[in-house]
């Protein structure tokens, strides 16, 4: 197991910036208001029978002023660059060349959307007998947009964030679905806590409105079909509804934040991750339990924000784990935001920090009784992120004393 | 040997195991012999038809079989083989029980054409749409493709096979990925989180669409005939890089842990540096400042000065822009020494192994330190008169080598450098 719990002598790491662009809106106020109203934005028709949580449209111009830059990106990158810009704004460092020239970046990313017309064009022609040896080559050479590759490359989300905002520190892109988001935070936290870095931009983005992704997850029968239900109420109708979202955080050492008078939302105390073998029922639950024990002591007013997706058997195993900690009120982000893959964990951290800074956990949104009301202000929120197939992550977000 | 900590008080990180595979062959011995003999692994592609392609050669790894074939499957198999070689040399841990985390540089994963075509054929109707493909994707028939094309699938497989600890990290920093995997491993040991890390980098993505993608960006050499002469780093008539496959694995350990268990130390990762270029998606900032900054950061991280570097293992892709930029930036950092220090590009022989290149070239650098012999840059017949590197042209050169800088630069403004030495400074 690898962990990054703050150790004695290590610096405290604060969350000083949050950027959100989701199916519920952009920015902290809009997302917070939607959560209070238990609003859910799903599209049951556009991808029927599949259900997705579409991005609530934003004006990309405000964070990506150059149209040329926007054209070089596909939706997943635009969403991410937009959310990253909001995070820099929120931290008060947008345009601050001194800080941006050294800020470290860890991004959790998948890949970009394919050109579906090209794909179906090739396959249809082949079905009609186009079988010359070089047919695929010729079609790809003539039909693929030359710069599409750059809109598909995983590390070009980070690349575009750097270009649009003028970032000049380090840049690392982690891949690997849900747990990549947790590992991105783990590495960024450990680098700051150990003094390797002062400030980092961490997060991810996902475009859930993609048929090529639906195909990939349909291979494993993971997509939610026909009828929306809260994550915990999908046991007999399992699946995740892909969601579009960008979630970025600015993490900063306490000293660095204080020196520039930054206002923290919360403290990121620990991020732990692991890879359960998931060969047998109970493997994943046992790993979550192990991670839970590795987090620093929780004696405050606690809650849990879960990234459970609704896919099985992962969601049932996570529910078994949560049952053992039933005194912690739980919220599943998958119900409200859909499953945003690499972005789900950073989104959970963002909502934990937001809840702590606003002095209340957002209300439950569940018909099964898994989510209960919480009175008073949470001071410790555990974020849980278990992958639909592999990878487990957990973090502790705390109020600053 | 000296103190287990470096000048900055951090644990010294050493290499105790290495495994490598390129188009030249499998393993260190075979690769090194061919590398110093100046052999090329570049050949005309036979894996798929090349009709209609501008570039028809690559450094493919054709001697490893994967069934059913996929680029991700080949990447995984190569990673497995090089890891076995590295672990055997390191003699660390027990079988399937490596005592530390895995950092894996791997090409972005996606559903590939053979699988897409299978889906197309399964629709069985003329004039179908993407929705028709989607409609038949479920039901469990293709569940293996879900697992195969998860981004984390290669790392999960390696972690389970070799018993690495914790969550394995799959990373991409484009052509710098291999160097980044080493950097992440070094940092984890320096922070004291672990005594050992497994750093692996692999790339098996010579497939039609990957070739087309780079071709459309005008990045590839089109000097197809003879293929062995296509990759011409630092030459006046260079015209692009040659795609290639390969993998490298390194076992890193703290000096203290390695010596405590009596392991043979193969070299030291003395410094790592990284600096983002925000100028353009595929081009370096014209002033070269990010690359200059990257090299300077790496020297500072190693606590070294330019005069202590006696060999540069260049990124040397043989694209017109890269090689010129690399000379200019190296000159800015090294001054006159940039024209004296022997420089070579392994890519002249093995091609550009993309995600694996940083690790493959770090291993070649360590072998250079071990053998005190610098592999040549082949196809160096017509030197570019504006690139005044002391290129080790065409023939290997014996040399006293104590510290090597290995550079990796990639799309998306990714720059990473490593400094490798024989013994702790």
Boltz contact constraints between the chains, C-beta under 6 A:
constraints:
  - contact:
      token1: [A, 1]
      token2: [B, 166]
      max_distance: 6.0
  - contact:
      token1: [A, 2]
      token2: [B, 101]
      max_distance: 6.0
  - contact:
      token1: [A, 2]
      token2: [B, 166]
      max_distance: 6.0
  - contact:
      token1: [A, 111]
      token2: [B, 108]
      max_distance: 6.0
  - contact:
      token1: [A, 111]
      token2: [B, 110]
      max_distance: 6.0
  - contact:
      token1: [A, 116]
      token2: [B, 130]
      max_distance: 6.0
  - contact:
      token1: [A, 120]
      token2: [B, 130]
      max_distance: 6.0
  - contact:
      token1: [A, 123]
      token2: [B, 120]
      max_distance: 6.0
  - contact:
      token1: [A, 133]
      token2: [B, 49]
      max_distance: 6.0
  - contact:
      token1: [A, 133]
      token2: [B, 51]
      max_distance: 6.0
  - contact:
      token1: [A, 134]
      token2: [B, 49]
      max_distance: 6.0
  - contact:
      token1: [A, 134]
      token2: [B, 51]
      max_distance: 6.0
  - contact:
      token1: [A, 134]
      token2: [B, 52]
      max_distance: 6.0
  - contact:
      token1: [A, 136]
      token2: [B, 208]
      max_distance: 6.0
  - contact:
      token1: [A, 137]
      token2: [B, 52]
      max_distance: 6.0
  - contact:
      token1: [A, 137]
      token2: [B, 53]
      max_distance: 6.0
  - contact:
      token1: [A, 137]
      token2: [B, 208]
      max_distance: 6.0
  - contact:
      token1: [A, 138]
      token2: [B, 52]
      max_distance: 6.0
  - contact:
      token1: [A, 140]
      token2: [B, 209]
      max_distance: 6.0
  - contact:
      token1: [A, 140]
      token2: [B, 212]
      max_distance: 6.0
  - contact:
      token1: [A, 141]
      token2: [B, 212]
      max_distance: 6.0
  - contact:
      token1: [A, 146]
      token2: [B, 216]
      max_distance: 6.0
  - contact:
      token1: [A, 149]
      token2: [B, 213]
      max_distance: 6.0
  - contact:
      token1: [A, 150]
      token2: [B, 281]
      max_distance: 6.0
  - contact:
      token1: [A, 154]
      token2: [B, 108]
      max_distance: 6.0
  - contact:
      token1: [A, 154]
      token2: [B, 172]
      max_distance: 6.0
  - contact:
      token1: [A, 155]
      token2: [B, 172]
      max_distance: 6.0
  - contact:
      token1: [A, 155]
      token2: [B, 173]
      max_distance: 6.0
  - contact:
      token1: [A, 155]
      token2: [B, 174]
      max_distance: 6.0
  - contact:
      token1: [A, 155]
      token2: [B, 412]
      max_distance: 6.0
  - contact:
      token1: [A, 156]
      token2: [B, 412]
      max_distance: 6.0
  - contact:
      token1: [A, 159]
      token2: [B, 281]
      max_distance: 6.0
  - contact:
      token1: [A, 159]
      token2: [B, 412]
      max_distance: 6.0
  - contact:
      token1: [A, 159]
      token2: [B, 413]
      max_distance: 6.0
  - contact:
      token1: [A, 162]
      token2: [B, 276]
      max_distance: 6.0
  - contact:
      token1: [A, 162]
      token2: [B, 278]
      max_distance: 6.0
  - contact:
      token1: [A, 162]
      token2: [B, 413]
      max_distance: 6.0
  - contact:
      token1: [A, 163]
      token2: [B, 278]
      max_distance: 6.0
  - contact:
      token1: [A, 166]
      token2: [B, 278]
      max_distance: 6.0
  - contact:
      token1: [A, 167]
      token2: [B, 276]
      max_distance: 6.0
  - contact:
      token1: [A, 167]
      token2: [B, 278]
      max_distance: 6.0
  - contact:
      token1: [A, 168]
      token2: [B, 276]
      max_distance: 6.0
  - contact:
      token1: [A, 168]
      token2: [B, 278]
      max_distance: 6.0
  - contact:
      token1: [A, 170]
      token2: [B, 274]
      max_distance: 6.0
  - contact:
      token1: [A, 171]
      token2: [B, 276]
      max_distance: 6.0
  - contact:
      token1: [A, 173]
      token2: [B, 172]
      max_distance: 6.0
  - contact:
      token1: [A, 174]
      token2: [B, 169]
      max_distance: 6.0
  - contact:
      token1: [A, 174]
      token2: [B, 171]
      max_distance: 6.0
  - contact:
      token1: [A, 175]
      token2: [B, 151]
      max_distance: 6.0
  - contact:
      token1: [A, 175]
      token2: [B, 170]
      max_distance: 6.0
  - contact:
      token1: [A, 175]
      token2: [B, 172]
      max_distance: 6.0
  - contact:
      token1: [A, 176]
      token2: [B, 151]
      max_distance: 6.0
  - contact:
      token1: [A, 176]
      token2: [B, 152]
      max_distance: 6.0
  - contact:
      token1: [A, 176]
      token2: [B, 170]
      max_distance: 6.0
  - contact:
      token1: [A, 177]
      token2: [B, 150]
      max_distance: 6.0
  - contact:
      token1: [A, 177]
      token2: [B, 151]
      max_distance: 6.0
  - contact:
      token1: [A, 177]
      token2: [B, 152]
      max_distance: 6.0
  - contact:
      token1: [A, 179]
      token2: [B, 167]
      max_distance: 6.0
  - contact:
      token1: [A, 183]
      token2: [B, 167]
      max_distance: 6.0
  - contact:
      token1: [A, 183]
      token2: [B, 169]
      max_distance: 6.0
  - contact:
      token1: [A, 194]
      token2: [B, 191]
      max_distance: 6.0
  - contact:
      token1: [A, 211]
      token2: [B, 130]
      max_distance: 6.0
  - contact:
      token1: [A, 211]
      token2: [B, 134]
      max_distance: 6.0
  - contact:
      token1: [A, 214]
      token2: [B, 134]
      max_distance: 6.0
  - contact:
      token1: [A, 215]
      token2: [B, 134]
      max_distance: 6.0
  - contact:
      token1: [A, 215]
      token2: [B, 137]
      max_distance: 6.0
  - contact:
      token1: [A, 218]
      token2: [B, 137]
      max_distance: 6.0
  - contact:
      token1: [A, 218]
      token2: [B, 138]
      max_distance: 6.0
  - contact:
      token1: [A, 219]
      token2: [B, 137]
      max_distance: 6.0
  - contact:
      token1: [A, 219]
      token2: [B, 142]
      max_distance: 6.0
  - contact:
      token1: [A, 219]
      token2: [B, 143]
      max_distance: 6.0
  - contact:
      token1: [A, 219]
      token2: [B, 145]
      max_distance: 6.0
  - contact:
      token1: [A, 219]
      token2: [B, 146]
      max_distance: 6.0
  - contact:
      token1: [A, 220]
      token2: [B, 143]
      max_distance: 6.0
  - contact:
      token1: [A, 220]
      token2: [B, 146]
      max_distance: 6.0
  - contact:
      token1: [A, 221]
      token2: [B, 138]
      max_distance: 6.0
  - contact:
      token1: [A, 273]
      token2: [B, 167]
      max_distance: 6.0
  - contact:
      token1: [A, 274]
      token2: [B, 166]
      max_distance: 6.0
  - contact:
      token1: [A, 274]
      token2: [B, 167]
      max_distance: 6.0
  - contact:
      token1: [A, 275]
      token2: [B, 159]
      max_distance: 6.0
  - contact:
      token1: [A, 275]
      token2: [B, 167]
      max_distance: 6.0
  - contact:
      token1: [A, 390]
      token2: [B, 152]
      max_distance: 6.0
  - contact:
      token1: [A, 390]
      token2: [B, 156]
      max_distance: 6.0
